[in-house]
Amino acid sequence: MKKLLKHLSPLAPDDSGACSVLYEMGGVTVICDAGGCAGNVCGFDEPRWFTKRSALFSAGLRDMDAILGRDELLVKKLSMVCEQIDARFTAVVGTPVPAVIATDMRAIERMAEKRTGLACIALNTDGTNLYDYGEEMAYKRLFEEFVSDEYNTVKGRVGVLGATPLNTGELTADRIKEELSPEYGSDIICFGLDSGIDDVIRACECERIVVIAPSGLAAARYLNKKYNIPYDVRGCCIDKKALEAAKTLDGKKVLVIHQQFTVNALREQISGCEVTCGSWFKTVAAYKKENDVHIKGEDELVELVDNGSFDVIIADSFFRRALSTFEGQWIDLPHFAVSGRLNKDI
Amino acid sequence: MTEAYYITAAELAKRSYDDLPDELNSSKHMIYSSPATLDFNSPGAKGFGVKRAGLAIPGSVMLLIAPGCCGRNTALLNELGYSERFFYLMLDDTDIVTGRYISKIPKACAQLLEELDTEPSVVMLCVTCVDALLGTDMERVCRACEDLTGVKTAPAYMYALTREERLPPMGLIRKSVYSLLEPQKRRSNECSIMGFFSALENDCELYSLLGSIGIKKIHELGRCKTFEEYQMISRSNFSLVLNSEARAAAQDMQSRLGIPFIELTRMFRISKIHNQYALLGQALGSELDDSEYLSRAETIVQTFKNNHPDAVFAIGESLNADSFELALALTEYGFRVAEIYGTVGERNFVFVKKLAELSPDTRIYSNLSPTMMNYEPLKEVTAAIGADAMYYHSDIAGIPFNEEQQPFGYRSVELLFDKLDKALSEKEGSAK
């Protein structure tokens, strides 16, 4: 059965991805749920929760709120928070509850803007998709809503999209900047990681955008189309131990699993091997090689490995639970959206 | 930016329970998922939430039927050794709109059973807000699964939407985990303790007191290692319910199995503990001699007072106590309680009123208020009790007091003051 997980637990969902992008933006973010989804985000998928403060709340919906569709109450509570907390904008993140009752998120946006006087973005996540879907949606809406064309290009400034802990396993932008600076200089802004909404507003100052995960691609394309800002695609933040181990491989058949731009970057570091890249997350055709695979479920992963004759798997060790019969070499490549492990935890 | 909202005990006591300020009423504001309150805000996140509680039956496995977001944090339970007992049927957006997945659940059960080396005692079907809204008839789904697989199947309702209902998720799951008990001949010298998913702390005097009146076997879910041991629970002559969330389960056992129950409360006021044991003795028809335990608890409190006469407390709600009853106990013992982070309910409003008489200036905060983002700890507090209070007061002595083994009776007083004494002495020692 395609959607049955017999060995793995669920990967980071879309609402977590949306919250990850919004986390440091300086807005009031409301997860439109009963409490459980917010608990999952704050208690598991958002490692910055314990180090960086953010105005992230649960709507605290109750059964009658959902049954009667009390959108007015939601907006009233949102306006109360805006009176208590300094906010630059508001955001409402969807979960299964508004999806089941078909909440009109556009209407919520308009009602919230009218009541609070602040811009609002409401995201139609529903907890059934994976985190990259929510990240992509959040990036795109943020840039569509807030970028101002009043700013001129600043020579040498580079903006990074896709810089979230879920993609990179990093809590700050330090390592991303360190890795990108030899190629792109020192004026680097990682949107949403050690940077807030002001950098989004001033995105036109960027001379170039670097996209480090597929979730940032739609926003980069938007900035390119509307403001003529060119973009590069490049993986970064590969776990150092995994990278060193991968470099020593020779003449092997290797399977690498992570988000697409990370696996592509790692592939470039492996020589003399036949490398297949796989991802559970968005796989962009333009950056995919012939044998690369998009993994849609646990059974597919098992089938891929059973039939692939791989000597080496480079992937989060979380997947080993489903691949207990694999007898080759396993190189651990942590992915926060998979196992909830940061690079520093390894 | 507004400072963290609080109300003093005196101000709150002047109002009635029906007239709580909006900031203390979680249905009137957004809920701040403070790192201190994740236990509350995610019923499946920590401790015994619905998911872990559903696996309290020995030999059980669980199929979580939900969108991926509902099962994400279950990875935390892997660390506790549950990874082989959880299975997931992931729902997509069409599923949650049409409910088409319901017909696939029996097949998913059959497939997960193929993965197991031994047949589980029961398959718990855990459902979430989606099914709460769709109104899924889980009794019927369970029957369909049993018909296909021949294995017992029971529902676990993780309905966060109904948390403030008469029978909230943690009440429902208690009912579910006792629902597999079958009628059998009751034994006059056996009883059960209900209320928690883990057992009482080993040295709790309740065991000895019950033993002193001829009870030979005390059944507890948390001590059952096998399904056979679990089934023995229905031999109990009576049940002691130590947590009101187990009341519905006890009522169900009374009507289905004929086992009556007596409700007891966890308290920290020694005189009240003594009264409660006296009343329990009357109900059971035998006097319970608790003098030894009473005297020991009194000594421990007095010793603590001698060692730390100026202790000032902050009390949270992520702990094995009612925050307000504990605050009242400490105040009656002569200590100062400066702050409480708690949820005022109908049951504990009575403690607020008494507290107001003894300690009118005690500040009462709601962990869930968005204004708690701006909370600044009071400098005069010297000891924090509860995981949340320790989060707020990270630089002073503190005890989480939220261990899995459950404290009760005089033993809870003993444990509390013993742990506090150690924490304060350690802090004082390191400060010298």
Boltz contact constraints between the chains, C-beta under 6 A:
constraints:
  - contact:
      token1: [A, 1]
      token2: [B, 108]
      max_distance: 6.0
  - contact:
      token1: [A, 1]
      token2: [B, 111]
      max_distance: 6.0
  - contact:
      token1: [A, 3]
      token2: [B, 90]
      max_distance: 6.0
  - contact:
      token1: [A, 4]
      token2: [B, 89]
      max_distance: 6.0
  - contact:
      token1: [A, 4]
      token2: [B, 108]
      max_distance: 6.0
  - contact:
      token1: [A, 4]
      token2: [B, 111]
      max_distance: 6.0
  - contact:
      token1: [A, 5]
      token2: [B, 88]
      max_distance: 6.0
  - contact:
      token1: [A, 6]
      token2: [B, 87]
      max_distance: 6.0
  - contact:
      token1: [A, 6]
      token2: [B, 115]
      max_distance: 6.0
  - contact:
      token1: [A, 9]
      token2: [B, 74]
      max_distance: 6.0
  - contact:
      token1: [A, 9]
      token2: [B, 75]
      max_distance: 6.0
  - contact:
      token1: [A, 10]
      token2: [B, 68]
      max_distance: 6.0
  - contact:
      token1: [A, 10]
      token2: [B, 71]
      max_distance: 6.0
  - contact:
      token1: [A, 10]
      token2: [B, 72]
      max_distance: 6.0
  - contact:
      token1: [A, 13]
      token2: [B, 68]
      max_distance: 6.0
  - contact:
      token1: [A, 13]
      token2: [B, 69]
      max_distance: 6.0
  - contact:
      token1: [A, 15]
      token2: [B, 69]
      max_distance: 6.0
  - contact:
      token1: [A, 34]
      token2: [B, 129]
      max_distance: 6.0
  - contact:
      token1: [A, 34]
      token2: [B, 160]
      max_distance: 6.0
  - contact:
      token1: [A, 34]
      token2: [B, 161]
      max_distance: 6.0
  - contact:
      token1: [A, 35]
      token2: [B, 41]
      max_distance: 6.0
  - contact:
      token1: [A, 35]
      token2: [B, 160]
      max_distance: 6.0
  - contact:
      token1: [A, 36]
      token2: [B, 42]
      max_distance: 6.0
  - contact:
      token1: [A, 36]
      token2: [B, 160]
      max_distance: 6.0
  - contact:
      token1: [A, 37]
      token2: [B, 69]
      max_distance: 6.0
  - contact:
      token1: [A, 38]
      token2: [B, 33]
      max_distance: 6.0
  - contact:
      token1: [A, 38]
      token2: [B, 41]
      max_distance: 6.0
  - contact:
      token1: [A, 39]
      token2: [B, 38]
      max_distance: 6.0
  - contact:
      token1: [A, 39]
      token2: [B, 41]
      max_distance: 6.0
  - contact:
      token1: [A, 39]
      token2: [B, 42]
      max_distance: 6.0
  - contact:
      token1: [A, 39]
      token2: [B, 45]
      max_distance: 6.0
  - contact:
      token1: [A, 40]
      token2: [B, 69]
      max_distance: 6.0
  - contact:
      token1: [A, 40]
      token2: [B, 72]
      max_distance: 6.0
  - contact:
      token1: [A, 40]
      token2: [B, 73]
      max_distance: 6.0
  - contact:
      token1: [A, 42]
      token2: [B, 33]
      max_distance: 6.0
  - contact:
      token1: [A, 43]
      token2: [B, 38]
      max_distance: 6.0
  - contact:
      token1: [A, 43]
      token2: [B, 42]
      max_distance: 6.0
  - contact:
      token1: [A, 43]
      token2: [B, 45]
      max_distance: 6.0
  - contact:
      token1: [A, 43]
      token2: [B, 73]
      max_distance: 6.0
  - contact:
      token1: [A, 44]
      token2: [B, 72]
      max_distance: 6.0
  - contact:
      token1: [A, 44]
      token2: [B, 73]
      max_distance: 6.0
  - contact:
      token1: [A, 50]
      token2: [B, 35]
      max_distance: 6.0
  - contact:
      token1: [A, 57]
      token2: [B, 30]
      max_distance: 6.0
  - contact:
      token1: [A, 57]
      token2: [B, 32]
      max_distance: 6.0
  - contact:
      token1: [A, 57]
      token2: [B, 370]
      max_distance: 6.0
  - contact:
      token1: [A, 58]
      token2: [B, 31]
      max_distance: 6.0
  - contact:
      token1: [A, 58]
      token2: [B, 33]
      max_distance: 6.0
  - contact:
      token1: [A, 60]
      token2: [B, 26]
      max_distance: 6.0
  - contact:
      token1: [A, 60]
      token2: [B, 31]
      max_distance: 6.0
  - contact:
      token1: [A, 62]
      token2: [B, 161]
      max_distance: 6.0
  - contact:
      token1: [A, 63]
      token2: [B, 161]
      max_distance: 6.0
  - contact:
      token1: [A, 63]
      token2: [B, 162]
      max_distance: 6.0
  - contact:
      token1: [A, 66]
      token2: [B, 133]
      max_distance: 6.0
  - contact:
      token1: [A, 77]
      token2: [B, 29]
      max_distance: 6.0
  - contact:
      token1: [A, 77]
      token2: [B, 30]
      max_distance: 6.0
  - contact:
      token1: [A, 80]
      token2: [B, 29]
      max_distance: 6.0
  - contact:
      token1: [A, 81]
      token2: [B, 30]
      max_distance: 6.0
  - contact:
      token1: [A, 81]
      token2: [B, 370]
      max_distance: 6.0
  - contact:
      token1: [A, 84]
      token2: [B, 2]
      max_distance: 6.0
  - contact:
      token1: [A, 84]
      token2: [B, 370]
      max_distance: 6.0
  - contact:
      token1: [A, 84]
      token2: [B, 371]
      max_distance: 6.0
  - contact:
      token1: [A, 86]
      token2: [B, 1]
      max_distance: 6.0
  - contact:
      token1: [A, 96]
      token2: [B, 67]
      max_distance: 6.0
  - contact:
      token1: [A, 96]
      token2: [B, 96]
      max_distance: 6.0
  - contact:
      token1: [A, 96]
      token2: [B, 129]
      max_distance: 6.0
  - contact:
      token1: [A, 96]
      token2: [B, 130]
      max_distance: 6.0
  - contact:
      token1: [A, 97]
      token2: [B, 129]
      max_distance: 6.0
  - contact:
      token1: [A, 99]
      token2: [B, 96]
      max_distance: 6.0
  - contact:
      token1: [A, 100]
      token2: [B, 96]
      max_distance: 6.0
  - contact:
      token1: [A, 100]
      token2: [B, 130]
      max_distance: 6.0
  - contact:
      token1: [A, 100]
      token2: [B, 133]
      max_distance: 6.0
  - contact:
      token1: [A, 126]
      token2: [B, 93]
      max_distance: 6.0
  - contact:
      token1: [A, 127]
      token2: [B, 67]
      max_distance: 6.0
  - contact:
      token1: [A, 127]
      token2: [B, 69]
      max_distance: 6.0
  - contact:
      token1: [A, 128]
      token2: [B, 67]
      max_distance: 6.0
  - contact:
      token1: [A, 128]
      token2: [B, 92]
      max_distance: 6.0
  - contact:
      token1: [A, 128]
      token2: [B, 93]
      max_distance: 6.0
  - contact:
      token1: [A, 340]
      token2: [B, 75]
      max_distance: 6.0
